[in-house]
Amino acid sequence: MGVTGRQQGASRTSPPADGLKQKARDALANGKFKEAIDLFKQILRQDRHPQWRQLLSEAYVGRARAMVAKGMFKDAAAVIENTSAPDGTVADPLLYLHCLIQSGQQPKAAGHALAYIGTAAPLPPDVQGPLEGVAAALWLAHRPQLAMRQAPPERVRWLETATAASQALQAWADGLPTDELALLTGRISLRSPFRPVRVLLMALAAAPGEADRHRRMLDEAIPPGSPFYGFRVAVEASLPGSQPLAPERWTGLTPAQQAFVSEARGIAPDGAKFLSDIASAEPGGPAAVFSLLARQSGLPPDDIRTACLSLLPSAPDRLRQFERIFGALSAWERARILAIAAEERRDMEKAGRSWVHAVAALEADAARDGLAEGVVLRHVASIATHPETSIRNGRSVAIRYLTRAYAADPDHLPGLLQLIGHCREDGDAGHWHSLAKEAAYRFPREPAALTQAIDAAVERKEYREAAALGRAVLDLDPINHGVRLRMIDMHIAHARQEMRAGRHELAAEELSVAAGWDSGNARSAQLRIAAGIVEMHIGKTRTPLKEGIALIADEGAGWIRAATEAYLMESQESVLNILLHALRHALKGQPTKAGVLAALGPHGHPDADDYRQAIGKLLPLIQPWLTRAASLDWLPAEFREVAYALTGIRGYGVLAEHAMAAKRRDPADPCARFHLVVAEVHGDAGRLSERQRDELVRAADEADARDDSRTAAMIDNFLDDDMDEPDEWDAADEDDYREEVEHLLATLPPGILATARTLVNTAGPERAAFLLMEKTGEQMGEMPDSVRMELCEAIVERVLDEQASRYSQR
Amino acid sequence: MGDPFTVLGVAEDADDAAIRARYLALVREYPPDRAPDQFRANRAAYEAVCDVRKRLEARLLRTSDAALDRLKRHCLQSPAGGTQRAGRRTVASLISESILQSDALRHGLGQGKP
């Protein structure tokens, strides 16, 4: 018979009272405490057996616990009071004390806790321990009055220790000498729940050099969770001989702890008030902190000025107020603050203009500092090429400012390398070659500078100079695979020239020199492929070719590289046919991700463009193999690399397949959507339809939403191919703009200022400009929204100036 | 990241050598294997101000809480320079608040039945 059957059987044969008991037990077991309380009360009216009283108590405790879970501490305490025994104890003393404390009834809790000290029936140790600790703390905080008559002896002893602890605390508060205090703390038993007080007072009275030892004692005696832990934190912040309190530590203290630390450390009341005020102002933002600081009079004026100045970039609307209080800022400081403020708003356009203005002011300064100038000029250059900045010829602007930065601070290698990088991307060979040569001369022990000079020498086909520079790099850094591969690529490029001229033996010699740069840890596959093809021409073994293909690990990719190399060397047709035959066979295999990336990568650095052209010739042959690779599970970064390479070789059909596959993996992927459109228009932005342009704009938004600035910039650049961009920054613009706003302000109808004053007072300065713009649209006549907004901000600023002026006059 | 000078505990006009010495002392005090978070914070602060150009970048190109921090430190200095005393009422309030925040009873909830 199942459980249900058994229960049904029992209910048929039991008297009605049994059914009630079972129902009450079920209600208790199922958490229906209110129902259980009613039922157990009914039972108790018929049967006074202690077990029903016990179960009723459990129901009360269960109900109280449910109330505690909802934060109803006061009600929960009242419910537990129903379980009170004649001696005043309750069913769950910890829960009851918790409810009293949390509902703000600490004095009542203090009196109640004493009922459990020295009772005849002791509580379990896991209850007694925490209860005595809390009782001790409660007693010290509230000193409940208790009749000592008829108290059990253990409670009397407990109260004697409590009194000793209280007297010791009072003695410390009264400033008694250390030896007298020691006598009093010595009366607090180390085995009593008042031990924390003894350890705390010993720490407070310790000599300055003993702070660490007392900190360890506090750590051991008062763990987190102890009712004295908050006291311990305050004492630790006040220990004699400890370092000045850090502001962040002060902020982390509670108000009561701060009050204790203020008094114990002797912090001036004004200082403590200022710290409390600043803690209240900080959530209101930099403008609120600025206002508070501007009102301070008891603090060092220079420090107040510097603190206000440092807040201005985050609260630029306080600029005029600042100048009114502390005097006019220099043109450089003013422009610098506006520039940082614009950057904080991510308005890179305005940031760039303000920085240019700052640079002009800095350069006009008689005491100009090259390092500072360099720092700012490099920053302007970085803003010019920032993905969120859209100015015409951003790279040219960057080159111009980096050139000026180099002149101001010629010893800054990263800046020079940045400049070389931009010039290389710009295709200005003459400029970057001379800069690279200068870098190698100025920084002869910096591999990064020498590597640039190697690249420049290789591009000029000055192989002897490149080799000398390469050896210099390896002297400094023997494990520099990058330079070794560069040198090998250089010799391969030279060998290709010899091959194209029909000088096969000289090509072989060139490649044998290249082998000298080959390292055991990073063997060059391209070198072996090139050497194998040269040997095929002079009738030697093909072993190096097979070795090279084996190093690539993907047979298809290996033969693609070999055939491409043959095109680059303008190989004999017989050799080319052998390679193409082997390639056709290899392409029957399944492509791998590593293979596709190895085949498409721009190998042979000096001839990267030639390589792309050569692989383009192979495209009809390798297209099915590349298309099959679209179904591989490419990661977004891998897809991006493949798509970039396919665009480079103009493989738009394959690109479309890969982009569609990527879109199937992630339909919103902005990179996939961009490359699909690029494939549709064959890389020509001029052929974009309206639909495709919209799709690109949406993809760019998606890229922004995903913080994928690289894709967003790529799309923007593609779209910008046939769009106008703003002009470059000019330092004069800022002045023109200011004059224009000043003129508009001077000719404003009088009503607008009155409206602005009302709005500033009712809605606050932050919202006032927006509301003013809405209210005064018609009065301001026809002007672009952006200008109107700037004008409204200027009006609000003027109102704030007026208020600040009135305030300072008062 | 907080103000790098404050994190490292060096003056804003400290030179490269002083900053490096202080950083190395902090590495010994908070090695990466024992205090990885503190080590990372110290490292980031050191990287931000380790040479004169980076210090200029921090000062010229970014906002900083250092000045406000300095004001707060000024207010926190105790003119008497040692431990004083606190009023009995302040101590009672502190203990009362300490009890309120304590977890001692929460851990034992549900175990106490006479």
Contacts between the chains, C-beta under 8 A, distances in Angstrom:
chain1	res1	chain2	res2	distance
A	61	B	113	7.7
A	65	B	109	7.5
A	65	B	110	6.9
A	68	B	109	7.9
A	85	B	114	7.3
A	89	B	114	5.7
A	91	B	113	5.9
A	91	B	114	6.9
A	92	B	109	7.7
A	92	B	110	7.1
A	92	B	112	5.0
A	92	B	113	6.0
A	93	B	112	5.0
A	93	B	114	7.5
A	94	B	105	5.1
A	94	B	108	4.5
A	94	B	109	5.7
A	94	B	110	7.9
A	94	B	111	6.9
A	94	B	112	4.2
A	95	B	105	7.9
A	95	B	109	5.4
A	95	B	110	7.0
A	95	B	112	6.9
A	97	B	105	5.9
A	98	B	105	4.2
A	98	B	106	6.7
A	98	B	109	6.3
A	101	B	99	6.1
A	101	B	100	6.1
A	101	B	105	7.2
A	102	B	100	7.5
A	106	B	96	5.9
A	106	B	99	6.8
A	106	B	100	7.8
A	121	B	114	6.5
A	123	B	112	6.4
A	123	B	114	6.6
A	124	B	111	6.9
A	124	B	112	7.5
A	126	B	108	6.4
A	126	B	111	5.6
A	127	B	108	5.8
A	127	B	111	5.5
A	127	B	112	3.9
A	130	B	104	4.4
A	130	B	105	6.1
A	130	B	107	6.8
A	130	B	108	4.6
A	131	B	108	7.5
A	131	B	112	7.2
A	133	B	104	5.7
A	134	B	99	6.5
A	134	B	102	7.1
A	134	B	104	5.6
A	134	B	105	6.0
A	137	B	95	5.5
A	137	B	98	6.7
A	137	B	99	4.9
A	137	B	102	7.7
A	138	B	99	6.3
A	140	B	92	7.4
A	140	B	95	5.5
A	141	B	92	5.0
A	141	B	93	8.0
A	141	B	95	4.2
A	141	B	96	4.3
A	141	B	99	6.6
A	142	B	92	7.6
A	142	B	96	7.5
A	169	B	88	7.1
A	169	B	91	5.9
A	170	B	88	6.0
A	172	B	85	6.1
A	173	B	85	5.5
A	173	B	86	6.3
A	173	B	87	6.0
A	173	B	88	4.7
A	173	B	91	6.3
A	174	B	85	7.4
A	175	B	84	7.9
A	175	B	85	5.0
A	204	B	83	5.9
A	208	B	82	7.1
A	224	B	103	7.5
A	225	B	102	6.4
A	225	B	103	4.0
A	225	B	104	5.7
A	225	B	107	6.7
A	226	B	102	6.5
A	226	B	104	6.3
A	227	B	95	7.8
A	227	B	98	6.0
A	227	B	99	4.7
A	227	B	102	4.2
A	227	B	104	5.3
A	228	B	95	7.3
A	228	B	98	6.0
A	229	B	98	6.3
A	229	B	101	7.4
A	229	B	102	6.4
A	230	B	94	6.6
A	230	B	95	7.9
A	230	B	97	5.7
A	230	B	98	3.1
A	230	B	101	5.3
A	230	B	102	7.5
A	231	B	91	8.0
A	231	B	94	5.5
A	231	B	95	5.8
A	231	B	98	4.8
A	234	B	94	5.8
A	238	B	83	5.9
A	239	B	83	7.1
A	240	B	82	5.3
A	240	B	83	4.1
A	241	B	82	7.8
A	244	B	73	6.4
A	244	B	76	6.0
A	244	B	77	5.7
A	244	B	78	7.6
A	245	B	76	4.6
A	246	B	6	7.9
A	246	B	73	7.5
A	246	B	76	7.9
A	247	B	69	5.7
A	247	B	72	3.6
A	247	B	73	6.1
A	247	B	76	6.6
A	248	B	2	7.6
A	250	B	72	7.2
A	250	B	76	5.9
A	254	B	97	5.9
A	254	B	101	7.6
A	255	B	97	8.0
A	256	B	90	7.5
A	256	B	93	4.8
A	256	B	94	4.6
A	256	B	96	7.6
A	256	B	97	4.1
A	256	B	98	7.9
A	257	B	94	6.5
A	257	B	97	7.6
A	259	B	86	7.7
A	259	B	90	5.2
A	259	B	93	7.0
A	259	B	94	7.5
A	260	B	86	5.0
A	260	B	90	5.4
A	260	B	91	7.0
A	260	B	94	4.8
A	263	B	84	6.5
A	263	B	85	6.9
A	263	B	86	3.9
A	263	B	87	6.4
A	263	B	90	5.7
A	264	B	83	5.7
A	264	B	84	5.7
A	264	B	85	6.7
A	264	B	86	5.0
A	265	B	78	4.2
A	265	B	80	7.9
A	265	B	83	7.0
A	265	B	84	6.9
A	266	B	78	4.4
A	266	B	79	6.3
A	266	B	80	3.8
A	266	B	81	7.9
A	266	B	82	7.6
A	266	B	84	4.5
A	267	B	75	7.2
A	267	B	76	6.3
A	267	B	77	7.7
A	267	B	78	5.5
A	268	B	75	7.5
A	268	B	79	6.6
A	270	B	75	7.8
A	271	B	74	7.4
A	271	B	75	3.3
A	271	B	76	6.8
A	271	B	77	7.7
A	272	B	75	7.2
A	274	B	71	7.9
A	274	B	75	5.2
A	275	B	72	6.2
A	275	B	75	5.3
A	275	B	76	7.0
A	278	B	68	7.8
A	278	B	72	6.9
A	289	B	68	7.1
A	293	B	68	7.9
A	293	B	71	7.7
A	299	B	71	6.1
A	299	B	74	6.7
A	299	B	75	7.5
A	300	B	71	7.9
A	300	B	74	6.7
A	303	B	67	6.7
A	303	B	70	5.8
A	303	B	71	5.2
A	303	B	74	6.5
A	304	B	71	7.1
A	306	B	67	4.1
A	306	B	70	7.6
A	307	B	67	4.1
A	307	B	68	4.6
A	307	B	70	7.5
A	307	B	71	5.3
A	309	B	67	7.2
A	310	B	63	6.4
A	310	B	64	5.4
A	310	B	65	7.2
A	310	B	66	7.1
A	310	B	67	4.5
A	310	B	68	6.8
A	311	B	63	7.9
A	311	B	68	7.4
A	313	B	63	4.8
A	314	B	63	5.8
A	336	B	60	6.7
A	340	B	61	7.0
A	340	B	62	7.0
A	340	B	63	6.1
A	344	B	63	7.3
A	371	B	52	6.4
A	371	B	53	6.1
A	371	B	56	5.9
A	372	B	56	5.6
A	372	B	60	6.3
A	374	B	53	7.4
A	375	B	53	6.0
A	375	B	56	4.7
A	375	B	57	5.4
A	375	B	60	5.9
A	375	B	61	7.0
A	376	B	60	6.3
A	376	B	61	7.5
A	379	B	57	7.6
A	379	B	61	5.5
A	409	B	53	7.7
A	412	B	53	6.5
